[in-house]
Amino acid sequence: MRTSGTAAIVGLALLAGAVAYKEWQATQTQAQVGERPAPRVVVAEARMEPMAREVEALGTVRARESVVLSAKITEKVEQVHFEDGDVVEQGQLLVTLRDGEQQAKLQAAQANLTEQEREYRRIEGLVKAKTIASNELDKILTDIDVAKATLAQYQAELDARYIRAPFSGLLGFRAVSPGALVTPERELTTLDDLSVVKLDFPVPERFLAEIRPGKQVLARAAAYPNQTFEGRVTGIDSRVDPTTRAVVVRAEINNAELQLRPGMLMSLQLIVEQRQGVVVPEAALVPRQQNQYVFVVDADNKVVQRQVVLGMRKRGSVEIVEGLQTGEKVITLGTNRVRPGQQVQTEKEESFTGERAV
């Protein structure tokens, strides 16, 4: 009996020791957890920014107005009044053809008209004096009309020998010299109005309902890699290409510095939709199955998991349509080391030295 009692006492003592040891372990674990610092994370503030949905395309530059200049008649060149690449004004004289014969004919026609008008005044006086019949005036008026028509004909023939710029613009290379015989088929030079250029580009037909005149276009050319040219849509072709299923859209770009030339290839973004939205870095997104989440850091530096609805995207950023307000802070680095309800230390990107999230 005494042996049994002693064994029971020993067993109780061992049990108490085991319980005390477990309590000591738990205390040590809690102490260690309490001493572990809150994880450091990088946060970004949700802010309101302009967002745009774009259609990328390649376009070809065309002159606003373009013409190949040639003569209306066959004649020799008297003078050339321009050089390669001149900028000219509308109506400026470019080429003079030989015009001596037409000058003489015009002077004769002008003299004939003057004589007919003098004769009309003489006959008119005789009619008033009732010296001759009044029908003589009708004959003289007919002669005056014929003289005016002849004068207009010779004036047109003379004008055809002066080739002028039909509009203001930039001339191409000179393809004629004084003394050369020109014909209506021979090119003298080219003239392009480049103050405003057209940019034609194809757009997939699925965007046809969203394209309207006035939409913004941002274009770049290889010749000017650091410059963006802004334009506006001015027209849409009436037909969709059945092969490419695309419609040609035309925009106009201000080209006052004459940097853009016809035939240039430009890469462009057509702004289909533009609005202000709540924007955060794409790195803040935590995808789970079909849903998207962000970790928000509240005023007490505690993590709150928030489901969000995404809108438009741009490089490195995403619009949050629902689930986030402007000014709230979201975790962009360290999302894999936090959990909802946990307290964190926030750092700026440039001072963050912890492990980057993968």
C-alpha positions in Angstrom: 0.0 0.0 0.0 2.8 2.4 0.9 4.5 1.5 -2.4 1.4 2.4 -4.4 1.0 5.7 -2.7 4.5 6.6 -3.3 4.1 5.8 -7.0 1.0 8.0 -7.2 2.8 10.9 -5.6 5.7 10.5 -8.1 3.3 10.4 -11.0 1.6 13.6 -9.9 4.9 15.3 -9.5 6.0 14.3 -13.0 2.6 15.5 -14.5 2.9 18.9 -12.8 6.5 19.2 -14.1 5.4 18.5 -17.6 2.5 21.1 -17.4 4.9 23.6 -16.0 7.4 23.0 -18.8 4.7 23.4 -21.5 3.6 26.7 -19.9 7.2 27.9 -19.9 7.5 27.0 -23.6 4.3 28.9 -24.5 5.5 31.9 -22.5 8.8 31.8 -24.4 7.1 31.5 -27.8 4.8 34.4 -27.0 7.7 36.5 -25.9 9.5 35.7 -29.1 6.4 36.6 -31.2 6.0 39.8 -29.3 9.5 40.8 -30.0 9.4 40.0 -33.7 9.1 43.4 -35.6 6.2 44.2 -37.9 7.1 43.4 -41.5 8.2 46.3 -43.6 6.3 47.0 -46.8 6.3 49.6 -49.6 3.0 51.4 -50.1 1.6 53.7 -52.8 -1.2 56.2 -52.4 -4.3 55.8 -54.7 -4.6 58.9 -56.7 -6.8 60.5 -59.3 -5.2 60.4 -62.8 -6.4 60.7 -66.4 -6.8 57.2 -67.9 -7.3 56.5 -71.6 -8.2 53.5 -73.7 -6.1 53.5 -76.9 -5.9 51.9 -80.2 -2.4 51.5 -81.6 -1.8 51.8 -85.4 0.6 52.7 -88.1 -0.3 55.6 -90.4 1.0 57.4 -93.5 1.5 61.1 -93.8 -0.2 63.0 -96.7 -0.1 66.6 -97.7 -3.2 68.7 -97.0 -3.1 69.8 -100.6 -0.7 68.4 -103.3 -0.3 69.0 -107.0 2.1 68.4 -109.9 2.6 71.7 -111.7 2.7 71.6 -115.5 2.0 74.0 -118.4 -1.4 74.1 -120.2 0.2 74.7 -123.6 3.3 73.7 -125.5 5.8 76.6 -125.4 9.4 77.4 -124.5 10.4 78.6 -121.1 11.3 82.3 -120.8 12.1 82.5 -117.1 12.1 80.3 -114.0 11.3 82.2 -110.8 12.0 79.6 -108.0 14.6 77.2 -106.6 14.4 73.7 -105.2 12.4 73.6 -101.9 11.2 77.2 -101.9 8.2 78.1 -99.7 5.8 80.1 -101.9 2.5 82.0 -101.4 -0.7 81.5 -103.3 -0.6 83.3 -106.7 3.2 83.6 -106.7 4.7 83.5 -110.2 6.8 80.4 -110.8 7.5 80.0 -114.5 7.1 82.4 -117.4 6.7 81.0 -120.9 7.5 82.9 -124.2 4.6 85.4 -124.6 5.6 87.9 -127.3 3.0 86.9 -129.8 0.2 86.9 -127.2 1.3 90.3 -125.9 0.9 91.7 -129.5 -2.5 90.1 -130.0 -3.7 91.4 -126.7 -2.6 94.9 -127.5 -4.4 94.7 -130.9 -7.5 93.4 -129.3 -7.5 96.2 -126.7 -7.0 98.8 -129.4 -9.9 97.4 -131.4 -12.2 97.5 -128.4 -11.2 101.1 -127.7 -12.0 102.0 -131.3 -15.4 100.2 -131.2 -16.3 102.1 -128.0 -15.3 105.4 -129.6 -17.4 104.6 -132.6 -20.3 103.8 -130.3 -20.1 107.2 -128.7 -20.0 108.9 -132.1 -23.0 106.9 -133.4 -24.9 107.6 -130.2 -24.5 111.3 -130.7 -25.8 111.0 -134.3 -28.8 109.1 -133.1 -29.6 111.7 -130.5 -29.3 114.3 -133.3 -31.6 112.1 -135.4 -29.1 112.1 -138.2 -29.1 108.3 -138.4 -31.4 105.5 -137.4 -31.2 104.1 -133.9 -30.6 100.5 -135.1 -27.1 101.5 -136.0 -26.4 101.5 -132.2 -27.3 97.8 -132.1 -24.8 96.9 -134.7 -22.1 98.8 -132.8 -23.0 97.1 -129.6 -22.6 93.7 -131.3 -19.1 94.8 -132.5 -18.2 95.8 -129.0 -19.2 92.4 -127.6 -17.1 90.6 -130.2 -14.2 92.9 -129.4 -14.5 92.1 -125.7 -14.7 88.4 -126.3 -11.5 88.6 -128.5 -9.7 90.5 -125.8 -10.7 88.0 -123.2 -9.5 85.1 -125.4 -6.1 86.7 -125.9 -5.8 87.6 -122.2 -6.5 83.9 -121.3 -3.8 82.8 -123.8 -1.4 85.2 -122.2 -2.3 84.1 -118.7 -1.6 80.5 -119.7 2.1 81.5 -120.2 2.4 82.6 -116.5 2.4 79.5 -114.2 1.6 80.5 -110.6 1.2 78.7 -107.3 -2.4 77.6 -106.9 -2.0 77.6 -103.1 0.7 78.4 -100.5 3.1 75.5 -99.8 6.5 73.9 -100.3 7.9 73.3 -103.8 9.8 70.2 -104.7 12.7 69.9 -107.1 12.9 72.2 -110.1 12.5 70.0 -113.3 12.7 72.7 -115.9 15.2 75.3 -117.2 15.0 78.5 -119.2 14.8 77.7 -123.0 13.3 74.3 -122.5 10.3 73.3 -124.5 7.5 72.3 -122.2 4.2 70.4 -122.9 1.1 69.8 -120.8 2.5 66.3 -120.0 5.8 67.5 -118.6 6.3 68.0 -114.9 7.7 71.4 -113.9 7.8 70.8 -110.1 5.5 69.7 -107.2 3.7 71.8 -104.7 2.5 70.6 -101.3 0.6 72.4 -98.6 2.3 71.1 -95.4 1.1 73.6 -92.9 -1.4 70.9 -91.8 -0.8 67.3 -92.8 -3.2 64.3 -93.1 -2.5 61.1 -91.3 -4.3 58.0 -92.7 -4.3 54.8 -90.7 -6.4 51.6 -90.5 -8.5 50.8 -87.4 -10.2 47.3 -86.8 -13.9 47.5 -87.6 -14.8 46.5 -84.0 -13.9 50.1 -82.9 -16.0 51.7 -85.6 -18.9 52.7 -83.3 -16.5 54.5 -81.0 -14.6 56.5 -83.5 -15.9 60.0 -84.2 -14.4 63.3 -85.6 -12.6 65.1 -82.9 -11.0 62.1 -81.2 -7.4 62.7 -80.1 -4.5 61.1 -81.9 -0.9 61.0 -80.6 1.7 60.2 -83.2 5.5 59.7 -83.4 7.9 59.5 -86.3 11.2 57.8 -86.5 12.9 61.1 -87.5 11.8 62.7 -84.2 11.8 59.9 -81.6 11.5 62.3 -78.6 8.6 64.3 -80.0 4.9 63.6 -80.0 2.6 65.1 -82.6 -1.0 65.7 -81.5 -3.9 65.6 -84.0 -7.6 65.1 -84.3 -9.7 62.7 -86.3 -11.4 64.5 -89.2 -12.9 61.7 -91.2 -13.7 58.0 -91.5 -13.7 56.1 -94.8 -17.1 55.0 -96.1 -16.0 51.4 -96.6 -14.4 48.6 -94.5 -11.7 46.6 -96.3 -13.2 43.1 -96.6 -9.7 41.5 -96.5 -8.3 43.2 -93.4 -11.6 44.0 -91.8 -10.3 47.5 -91.0 -11.5 51.0 -91.9 -9.2 53.9 -92.8 -9.4 56.8 -90.4 -8.0 60.3 -91.3 -6.5 62.7 -88.7 -5.0 66.1 -89.2 -1.9 67.3 -87.5 -0.6 70.9 -87.2 2.8 71.0 -89.1 3.7 74.7 -88.9 7.4 73.8 -88.6 7.2 71.6 -91.8 8.8 68.7 -89.9 6.4 66.1 -91.3 6.6 65.2 -95.0 4.3 63.2 -97.3 5.0 59.5 -97.2 6.4 59.3 -93.7 5.4 56.4 -91.5 4.1 57.2 -88.1 3.2 55.1 -85.1 0.2 56.4 -83.3 -2.3 56.0 -80.5 -6.0 56.8 -81.2 -7.6 57.8 -77.9 -11.0 56.0 -77.9 -12.0 56.8 -74.4 -10.5 59.1 -71.8 -11.6 59.9 -68.2 -10.3 60.6 -64.7 -10.0 57.5 -62.4 -8.6 56.2 -59.2 -5.2 54.7 -60.1 -2.7 52.4 -58.3 0.5 50.6 -59.5 -0.1 47.2 -61.1 2.2 45.7 -58.5 -0.5 46.3 -55.8 -2.8 43.7 -57.4 -3.2 40.3 -55.7 -5.1 37.9 -58.1 -7.0 35.0 -56.7 -8.9 32.9 -59.1 -11.2 35.2 -61.0 -11.0 38.1 -58.5 -8.5 40.9 -57.8 -7.5 42.1 -54.4 -5.3 44.8 -52.8 -3.9 45.1 -49.3 -4.8 48.4 -47.8 -2.8 49.9 -44.9 -5.2 51.8 -42.6 -4.5 54.7 -40.2 -3.3 52.2 -37.5 -0.8 50.6 -40.0 -2.9 47.4 -40.1 -3.5 45.4 -43.2 -7.0 45.3 -44.7 -7.7 43.0 -47.6 -10.0 44.6 -50.2 -11.6 43.1 -53.3 -11.5 45.6 -56.2 -12.9 45.9 -59.7 -10.5 47.0 -62.4 -10.9 49.5 -65.2 -8.5 50.7 -67.8 -4.8 50.1 -67.7 -1.7 51.9 -68.8 1.9 50.9 -68.5 2.6 50.2 -64.8 -0.8 51.4 -63.6 -4.3 50.2 -63.4 -7.6 52.0 -62.7 -9.7 50.8 -59.7 -13.4 51.3 -60.6 -14.8 49.9 -57.3 -13.3 49.0 -53.9 -10.8 51.8 -53.3 -10.9 55.5 -52.6 -8.4 58.3 -53.5 -5.8 58.7 -50.8 -5.9 55.2 -49.4 -2.5 53.4 -49.2 -2.0 50.0 -50.9 0.9 47.7 -50.5 3.0 47.4 -53.7 6.0 45.4 -52.3 5.8 42.8 -49.6 2.3 41.5 -50.3 3.5 37.9 -49.9 4.7 38.5 -46.3 1.5 40.0 -44.8 -2.0 38.9 -43.8 -5.2 40.7 -43.0 -5.2 42.3 -39.6 -1.4 42.3 -39.3 0.5 45.5 -38.3 3.2 46.6 -40.7 5.8 49.2 -41.1 5.5 51.3 -44.3 8.5 52.5 -46.3 9.0 54.6 -49.4 10.3 52.8 -52.5 13.7 54.5 -52.5 14.4 53.5 -48.8 13.0 50.0 -48.9 15.7 47.4 -48.3 13.6 44.4 -47.4 12.9 41.4 -49.6 11.0 42.4 -52.8 7.8 40.6 -53.5 7.8 38.1 -56.3 
